[in-house]
Amino acid sequence: MNVTGPQTTDARLVHPVDPGRGPWHRDAVIYQVYPRSWADADGAGVGDLPGVTARLEHLVELGVDAVWLSPFYPSPQADAGYDISDHRDVDPLFGSLADADALLARAHELGLKVIVDLVPNHTSDEHPWFAAALASPPGSPERARYVFRDGRGHGGELPPTNWSSAFGGAAWTRVVEADGRPGQWYLHVFDRRQPDLNWDHPEVRADFEDVLRFWLDRGVDGFRVDVASGLVKDPAMPDWHGPLRVQGVDADGRPHPARDQEGVHEIYRAWRRLLEEHDGDRVLVAEAWVADLDRVARYVRPDEMHQAFNFAYLLTPWRAADLRHTIEESLRANDAVGAPTTWVLSNHDVVRHASRLGTPARGGRMTGIGADDPQPDGPVGLRRARAATLLMLALPGAAYLYQGEELGLPEHTTLPDGARQDPTFARTGGAEKGRDGARVPIPWEAAGPAYGFSRSGQSWLPQPREWARYAVDAQRGVHGSTYELYRAALRLRRERHLGRGDLRWLDAPEDVVAFGNGDLVVLANTGDRPVALPDGTEVLQASDDLPGDGTLPPDTTAWLAG
Ligand code: GLC
């Protein structure tokens, strides 16, 4: 195989070295904790903040820089806490404000940064503002904080637009007015219990700035901004004739009228100014499911947010040509605005990559897996997942990990339908299984109750029987375990400053992603045949044991000393 070393002249530089003076987030590894499924301290079967605090050492042992916490605010839990009724408190399910303070203090003591979720696109239907809107007449100031419209048709019986909810079904629900008659409709791009806020309303803007200050003053290091591309709607509210999924564009290249509108950027400029009034390097991270990488990069221009999730990378199949393309485009688009590129393979909204990559499509977009669907190939999925992670952790920029991926945890693909809680399942009549399979509480102890998740043995979603082998205590110190692979890779990444490094493509066979970062050479074989390793190189880390005959097997990544 012709892998040219980093010193060769035909290596093509794609991304230069980051001089390393910038703030912490530029090369951080950020671990997503989904609080309801991480650790349950009170035995209720749902994880909580004291559970998170008690297990923070795990993150230090793993070697990450920061933790992002999914929502723990008061909520009726219609969308697992992404339906918030009070942005300035903690749901009793998860603990108290004092518990949040204790978590922050302990994390900082351990040298971990803490990012919290901010959900500005919508509130819960139990938010006092929405209760007031329902109790007030059409045209009232109370309704103006949300998106209420009269219906179409003779009696207003048709929704104001043809928009679909991201969870299936219509994006509008009709209310019953005080006189008992059917009345106006309100917009909910997600569940009907998540009414969209009206971001043209000054009170909405002022309130969220206050929410930001509330958490900044408590010491958080940043915010992951939920549905960041959705806050502002096209005022003309036209019908939509593009793909069902709202992140697409129509035949004329226009985004959905509830997505990626120009007006949204001014909100983030204001928030950036607000963050800069506070000490420390606090960050804003965009969850913007926008397909075009240049459009995503607009959210991380110098006066807007600091990072945006790279969902294009998450959706890229395990195929060298596709990976090379996405990596290059990601670096190009972000370098053009001076922002760090981020990398991510899993989160609470997608099929875990240890399962996703074990399907015939080798990844891509999926909407959950059920017992009656074709099942992913577990061993192949895990092998590819380990290789994909080792490739990701060698890329310059910041990386996001999702709880449990360091254990090689697969999706729970045979959850009984009756246990499913994601509103997507009900709203699509079961056509989409939804996201519960990625949200099952994680195993800590092979022999513990609920695998150490909860001392009561309860778990809000059932854990598969075979998960004992994935438990942290079954993998710690075990050569070749996924947990030890993550630890070793994170240690090398840190020692070699890979997150601040450069990226140079190296010559390699078509099925191999080959690049240099500093004096490291990275080879990922996505093909189905072994390829020869360059002569005489030292293997620093491989995603699986190498055969020792000088080859790199299929679905394997190796880090070589250059
Ligand atoms: C984001 C969250 C997802 C949630 C949705 C609505 O995409 O990640 O879990 O359902 O927003 O808040």
Residues whose N, C-alpha, C, O or C-beta is under 5 A from the ligand:
A	BS01	GLC	D79 Y82 F190 D226 V227 D349
